[in-house]
Amino acid sequence: MGAPTEWLVFLEFNPHVLAGEEAELIGKPLSEVIHARSAKQRALAGNEIAGWKIMWSTMAHMRRKLKAAQNEVLDAAFMASAFDNPKYIYFERLDKVAQAISHVILTKTRISHVRDEQQQETLENKKRDLQITNEEITNFLGKLRADEQSWNDFFQLYQIAPLHIIYEDLCDNIAGVIRDVAQFLRVDIAESVVSEIENTQTLRITRSTFEQDLAAQYLAAATLPSGTGGN
């Protein structure tokens, strides 16, 4: 049916993701942005694969826009038309308490990635002044559970079978996860490429004393929903 450009999902909620030569895409229908950025990704990768990270909050925003526009295009049908042959990879972290604490720290420090020792030192300095309550952790755990249920409902409704990746598995065995993703996407990947990624990646589970103490205090004081973890 072609890309439903009449489905006006604008990037007013996150315009900073576009800059420079892409600035002209701000305010455009989401389908145009997807096609433009996907084409750029495919050109850089040298193949027909383009990846997008979509949080449920973004998906919910899309659905509200769809409903407001009284568009009859179903969610999955839109995704299939905006993306070429979409495949879903569902990413989950088992230790929900650690994930919640990381999220609260992110919202308070505005530091999402640590790539070197200087950034790590900056983050640690900011954490010393943080006051994080059990209520803040519990609130995010509730949102996390609701978002996970929404994705599961979406997959079930449209009979989508995503590749399920566990964050802890990715940290422990990145090479194995890369092979699983390549097989799922039906693309060939050389073992030399897998080895290079494995030898240069810095992804690992790290918890400073600050996070460990917060998790211990929370687990000791809170009544947790089942499956929230705490390892």
C-alpha positions as a Markdown table, in Angstrom:
| # | Residue | x | y | z |
|---|---|---|---|---|
| 1 | Met | 0.0 | 0.0 | 0.0 |
| 2 | Gly | 3.0 | 2.3 | 0.1 |
| 3 | Ala | 4.3 | 4.4 | 2.9 |
| 4 | Pro | 1.3 | 6.1 | 4.6 |
| 5 | Thr | 2.7 | 9.6 | 4.5 |
| 6 | Glu | -0.8 | 10.9 | 5.5 |
| 7 | Trp | -0.1 | 9.3 | 8.9 |
| 8 | Leu | 1.3 | 12.4 | 10.6 |
| 9 | Val | 3.6 | 11.3 | 13.4 |
| 10 | Phe | 5.9 | 14.3 | 13.7 |
| 11 | Leu | 9.2 | 14.4 | 15.6 |
| 12 | Glu | 8.2 | 17.2 | 17.8 |
| 13 | Phe | 8.7 | 14.9 | 20.8 |
| 14 | Asn | 12.4 | 14.3 | 20.0 |
| 15 | Pro | 13.6 | 16.7 | 17.3 |
| 16 | His | 17.2 | 16.7 | 18.6 |
| 17 | Val | 17.9 | 13.3 | 17.0 |
| 18 | Leu | 18.1 | 15.1 | 13.6 |
| 19 | Ala | 20.8 | 17.6 | 12.8 |
| 20 | Gly | 22.9 | 18.9 | 10.0 |
| 21 | Glu | 21.9 | 17.6 | 6.6 |
| 22 | Glu | 18.9 | 15.9 | 8.2 |
| 23 | Ala | 17.5 | 19.0 | 9.8 |
| 24 | Glu | 15.1 | 19.3 | 6.9 |
| 25 | Leu | 13.3 | 16.2 | 8.1 |
| 26 | Ile | 12.1 | 17.8 | 11.3 |
| 27 | Gly | 8.4 | 18.1 | 11.2 |
| 28 | Lys | 8.1 | 15.6 | 8.4 |
| 29 | Pro | 5.8 | 12.5 | 8.6 |
| 30 | Leu | 7.6 | 9.7 | 10.4 |
| 31 | Ser | 7.4 | 7.5 | 7.4 |
| 32 | Glu | 9.6 | 10.0 | 5.4 |
| 33 | Val | 12.1 | 10.2 | 8.2 |
| 34 | Ile | 12.2 | 6.4 | 8.5 |
| 35 | His | 12.9 | 6.0 | 4.8 |
| 36 | Ala | 15.5 | 8.7 | 4.7 |
| 37 | Arg | 17.4 | 7.5 | 7.7 |
| 38 | Ser | 17.1 | 3.8 | 6.8 |
| 39 | Ala | 18.6 | 4.6 | 3.3 |
| 40 | Lys | 21.5 | 6.3 | 5.0 |
| 41 | Gln | 22.1 | 3.4 | 7.4 |
| 42 | Arg | 22.0 | 0.9 | 4.5 |
| 43 | Ala | 24.5 | 2.9 | 2.5 |
| 44 | Leu | 26.9 | 3.1 | 5.5 |
| 45 | Ala | 26.5 | -0.6 | 6.3 |
| 46 | Gly | 26.9 | -1.7 | 2.7 |
| 47 | Asn | 23.9 | -4.0 | 2.9 |
| 48 | Glu | 20.1 | -3.9 | 3.1 |
| 49 | Ile | 19.9 | -3.9 | 6.9 |
| 50 | Ala | 18.9 | -0.8 | 8.8 |
| 51 | Gly | 18.2 | -0.9 | 12.6 |
| 52 | Trp | 15.9 | 1.3 | 14.7 |
| 53 | Lys | 15.5 | 1.3 | 18.5 |
| 54 | Ile | 11.9 | 1.9 | 19.5 |
| 55 | Met | 10.9 | 2.3 | 23.1 |
| 56 | Trp | 7.2 | 1.6 | 23.9 |
| 57 | Ser | 6.7 | 5.3 | 24.8 |
| 58 | Thr | 7.5 | 6.1 | 21.2 |
| 59 | Met | 5.2 | 3.4 | 19.9 |
| 60 | Ala | 2.4 | 4.6 | 22.2 |
| 61 | His | 3.0 | 8.1 | 20.8 |
| 62 | Met | 2.6 | 6.8 | 17.3 |
| 63 | Arg | -0.6 | 5.0 | 18.1 |
| 64 | Arg | -2.1 | 8.1 | 19.7 |
| 65 | Lys | -1.3 | 10.1 | 16.6 |
| 66 | Leu | -2.9 | 7.4 | 14.4 |
| 67 | Lys | -6.1 | 7.5 | 16.5 |
| 68 | Ala | -6.2 | 11.3 | 16.5 |
| 69 | Ala | -5.9 | 11.3 | 12.6 |
| 70 | Gln | -8.6 | 8.6 | 12.5 |
| 71 | Asn | -6.4 | 6.6 | 10.3 |
| 72 | Glu | -7.5 | 3.0 | 9.7 |
| 73 | Val | -3.9 | 1.7 | 9.1 |
| 74 | Leu | -3.1 | -0.9 | 11.7 |
| 75 | Asp | 0.0 | -0.6 | 13.8 |
| 76 | Ala | 1.8 | -3.6 | 12.3 |
| 77 | Ala | 0.7 | -2.7 | 8.8 |
| 78 | Phe | 2.2 | 0.8 | 9.2 |
| 79 | Met | 5.4 | -0.7 | 10.4 |
| 80 | Ala | 5.5 | -3.1 | 7.5 |
| 81 | Ser | 5.0 | -0.3 | 5.0 |
| 82 | Ala | 7.3 | 2.3 | 6.6 |
| 83 | Phe | 10.0 | -0.3 | 7.1 |
| 84 | Asp | 11.0 | -2.8 | 4.4 |
| 85 | Asn | 10.3 | -6.3 | 5.6 |
| 86 | Pro | 10.6 | -5.4 | 9.3 |
| 87 | Lys | 11.9 | -7.9 | 11.8 |
| 88 | Tyr | 11.6 | -7.4 | 15.6 |
| 89 | Ile | 14.3 | -7.9 | 18.1 |
| 90 | Tyr | 13.1 | -7.7 | 21.7 |
| 91 | Phe | 15.7 | -6.6 | 24.2 |
| 92 | Glu | 15.2 | -7.3 | 27.9 |
| 93 | Arg | 17.2 | -7.0 | 31.1 |
| 94 | Leu | 16.5 | -9.6 | 33.7 |
| 95 | Asp | 17.7 | -7.6 | 36.7 |
| 96 | Lys | 14.9 | -5.1 | 36.8 |
| 97 | Val | 16.0 | -3.3 | 39.9 |
| 98 | Ala | 19.4 | -2.6 | 38.5 |
| 99 | Gln | 17.7 | -1.4 | 35.3 |
| 100 | Ala | 15.5 | 0.9 | 37.3 |
| 101 | Ile | 18.4 | 2.4 | 39.3 |
| 102 | Ser | 20.3 | 3.0 | 36.0 |
| 103 | His | 17.3 | 4.8 | 34.6 |
| 104 | Val | 16.8 | 7.0 | 37.6 |
| 105 | Ile | 20.6 | 7.9 | 37.6 |
| 106 | Leu | 20.3 | 8.7 | 33.9 |
| 107 | Thr | 17.3 | 11.0 | 34.4 |
| 108 | Lys | 19.1 | 12.9 | 37.2 |
| 109 | Thr | 22.6 | 13.1 | 35.6 |
| 110 | Arg | 21.6 | 13.3 | 31.9 |
| 111 | Ile | 24.6 | 11.0 | 31.2 |
| 112 | Ser | 23.5 | 8.0 | 29.1 |
| 113 | His | 26.8 | 6.6 | 27.9 |
| 114 | Val | 30.2 | 6.3 | 29.5 |
| 115 | Arg | 33.0 | 5.8 | 26.9 |
| 116 | Asp | 36.1 | 6.7 | 28.7 |
| 117 | Glu | 37.6 | 7.3 | 32.2 |
| 118 | Gln | 36.9 | 11.0 | 32.1 |
| 119 | Gln | 33.2 | 10.4 | 31.5 |
| 120 | Gln | 33.2 | 7.8 | 34.2 |
| 121 | Glu | 34.8 | 10.2 | 36.7 |
| 122 | Thr | 32.2 | 12.9 | 35.7 |
| 123 | Leu | 29.4 | 10.4 | 36.3 |
| 124 | Glu | 30.8 | 9.2 | 39.7 |
| 125 | Asn | 31.1 | 12.9 | 40.8 |
| 126 | Lys | 27.5 | 13.6 | 39.9 |
| 127 | Lys | 26.3 | 10.4 | 41.7 |
| 128 | Arg | 27.8 | 11.6 | 45.0 |
| 129 | Asp | 25.2 | 14.4 | 45.1 |
| 130 | Leu | 22.2 | 12.2 | 44.1 |
| 131 | Gln | 19.3 | 11.5 | 46.4 |
| 132 | Ile | 17.3 | 8.5 | 45.0 |
| 133 | Thr | 14.3 | 7.3 | 46.8 |
| 134 | Asn | 12.7 | 3.8 | 46.8 |
| 135 | Glu | 9.5 | 5.5 | 45.4 |
| 136 | Glu | 11.5 | 6.6 | 42.3 |
| 137 | Ile | 12.8 | 3.1 | 41.7 |
| 138 | Thr | 9.3 | 1.6 | 42.3 |
| 139 | Asn | 7.7 | 4.0 | 39.9 |
| 140 | Phe | 10.1 | 3.1 | 37.1 |
| 141 | Leu | 9.6 | -0.6 | 37.8 |
| 142 | Gly | 5.9 | -0.2 | 37.3 |
| 143 | Lys | 6.4 | 1.6 | 34.0 |
| 144 | Leu | 8.9 | -1.0 | 32.9 |
| 145 | Arg | 6.4 | -3.8 | 33.6 |
| 146 | Ala | 3.6 | -1.9 | 31.8 |
| 147 | Asp | 5.8 | -1.3 | 28.8 |
| 148 | Glu | 6.9 | -5.0 | 28.6 |
| 149 | Gln | 3.3 | -6.1 | 28.8 |
| 150 | Ser | 2.3 | -3.6 | 26.0 |
| 151 | Trp | 5.0 | -5.0 | 23.7 |
| 152 | Asn | 4.0 | -8.6 | 24.5 |
| 153 | Asp | 0.3 | -7.7 | 23.7 |
| 154 | Phe | 1.4 | -6.1 | 20.4 |
| 155 | Phe | 3.4 | -9.2 | 19.4 |
| 156 | Gln | 0.6 | -11.5 | 20.3 |
| 157 | Leu | -2.1 | -9.4 | 18.5 |
| 158 | Tyr | -0.2 | -9.3 | 15.2 |
| 159 | Gln | 1.3 | -12.8 | 15.6 |
| 160 | Ile | 4.9 | -11.5 | 15.5 |
| 161 | Ala | 7.7 | -13.7 | 16.8 |
| 162 | Pro | 10.6 | -11.5 | 17.7 |
| 163 | Leu | 14.1 | -12.5 | 18.5 |
| 164 | His | 14.4 | -12.3 | 22.3 |
| 165 | Ile | 17.8 | -11.0 | 23.5 |
| 166 | Ile | 18.7 | -10.9 | 27.2 |
| 167 | Tyr | 21.0 | -8.0 | 28.2 |
| 168 | Glu | 23.0 | -10.2 | 30.6 |
| 169 | Asp | 23.6 | -12.7 | 27.8 |
| 170 | Leu | 24.8 | -10.0 | 25.5 |
| 171 | Cys | 27.3 | -8.9 | 28.1 |
| 172 | Asp | 28.5 | -12.4 | 28.8 |
| 173 | Asn | 28.6 | -13.7 | 25.2 |
| 174 | Ile | 28.4 | -10.9 | 22.6 |
| 175 | Ala | 29.8 | -13.2 | 19.9 |
| 176 | Gly | 27.0 | -15.7 | 20.3 |
| 177 | Val | 24.3 | -13.0 | 20.3 |
| 178 | Ile | 25.8 | -11.5 | 17.2 |
| 179 | Arg | 25.6 | -14.8 | 15.4 |
| 180 | Asp | 22.0 | -15.3 | 16.6 |
| 181 | Val | 21.0 | -11.8 | 15.2 |
| 182 | Ala | 22.7 | -12.6 | 11.9 |
| 183 | Gln | 20.9 | -15.9 | 11.6 |
| 184 | Phe | 17.6 | -14.2 | 12.5 |
| 185 | Leu | 18.1 | -11.5 | 9.9 |
| 186 | Arg | 19.3 | -14.1 | 7.4 |
| 187 | Val | 22.5 | -12.2 | 6.7 |
| 188 | Asp | 26.1 | -13.6 | 6.4 |
| 189 | Ile | 28.7 | -12.3 | 8.8 |
| 190 | Ala | 32.3 | -13.3 | 8.7 |
| 191 | Glu | 33.9 | -14.8 | 11.8 |
| 192 | Ser | 36.6 | -12.1 | 11.5 |
| 193 | Val | 34.0 | -9.4 | 12.0 |
| 194 | Val | 32.5 | -11.2 | 15.0 |
| 195 | Ser | 36.0 | -11.6 | 16.5 |
| 196 | Glu | 36.8 | -7.9 | 15.9 |
| 197 | Ile | 33.5 | -6.8 | 17.7 |
| 198 | Glu | 34.1 | -9.2 | 20.5 |
| 199 | Asn | 37.7 | -8.0 | 21.0 |
| 200 | Thr | 36.8 | -4.3 | 20.9 |
| 201 | Gln | 33.4 | -4.0 | 22.6 |
| 202 | Thr | 33.3 | -2.4 | 26.0 |
| 203 | Leu | 29.8 | -3.7 | 26.9 |
| 204 | Arg | 29.8 | -5.1 | 30.4 |
| 205 | Ile | 27.7 | -5.2 | 33.5 |
| 206 | Thr | 29.3 | -2.7 | 35.9 |
| 207 | Arg | 27.9 | -1.6 | 39.3 |
| 208 | Ser | 29.7 | 0.8 | 41.6 |
| 209 | Thr | 29.3 | 0.6 | 45.3 |
| 210 | Phe | 26.6 | 3.4 | 44.9 |
| 211 | Glu | 24.4 | 1.2 | 42.7 |
| 212 | Gln | 25.0 | -1.9 | 44.8 |
| 213 | Asp | 24.1 | -0.1 | 48.0 |
| 214 | Leu | 21.0 | 1.3 | 46.5 |
| 215 | Ala | 19.9 | -2.1 | 45.2 |
| 216 | Ala | 20.5 | -3.7 | 48.6 |
| 217 | Gln | 18.6 | -1.1 | 50.4 |
| 218 | Tyr | 15.7 | -1.3 | 48.0 |
| 219 | Leu | 15.5 | -5.0 | 48.0 |
| 220 | Ala | 15.6 | -5.0 | 51.8 |
| 221 | Ala | 12.8 | -2.4 | 52.2 |
| 222 | Ala | 10.5 | -2.9 | 49.2 |
| 223 | Thr | 7.8 | -5.4 | 48.4 |
| 224 | Leu | 8.8 | -6.3 | 44.9 |
| 225 | Pro | 6.6 | -7.6 | 42.0 |
| 226 | Ser | 7.5 | -11.1 | 41.0 |
| 227 | Gly | 10.4 | -11.3 | 38.5 |
| 228 | Thr | 12.0 | -8.0 | 39.3 |
| 229 | Gly | 15.4 | -9.6 | 39.9 |
| 230 | Gly | 18.1 | -8.3 | 42.1 |
| 231 | Asn | 21.2 | -10.4 | 41.2 |
